[in-house]
Amino acid sequence: MRWIYWTIATALGSGFSPLAPGTAGSLLAVIIAYGFIPAHAVWNLPFATVVVFLLGIPAATQVARSTRQTDPQIVVIDEVVGMWLSLWWLPKSIGWYGLAFVTFRLLDIWKPFPIRQVEHLGEGLGIMLDDVLAGAYALVILQGIHYFIH
């Protein structure tokens, strides 16, 4: 059972990337969303996001406990969830997905209020929620841009 938690928490091992594991997890999320989730099925990505979020909480908790770290760098399932959230209902194009990737990563690194504060909730929930908030901020920004362009 332990390997399942680690596989989920590290987003299929992308969290073991020696360079920028969070970016690697976010990139994996974009590739999965772009390559495997049909554009016409507008509720598939939100559904997948919620399911992975719910799976990510116990997985992140177990890996954090195993490594004795509050937010291990190898845990990147939170980046997958946040990245997917930022992609909700965007046009499926390389341009929009690229803009979402950059926007999400900047917000995840910058951590505007109250993102940094939710990290202190502890264990899997705290690990997951900071990226959910970054994804929600990115979603609002990107949908605003999309609205004003169209």
Secondary structure by P-SEA (a helix, b strand, c coil): caaaaaaaaaccccccccccaaaaaaaaaaaaaaccccccccaaaaaaaaaaaaaaaaaaaaaaaaacccccccccaaaaaaaaaaaccccccaaaaaaaaaaaaaaaaaccccccccccccccccccaaaaaaaaaaaaaaaaaaaaac
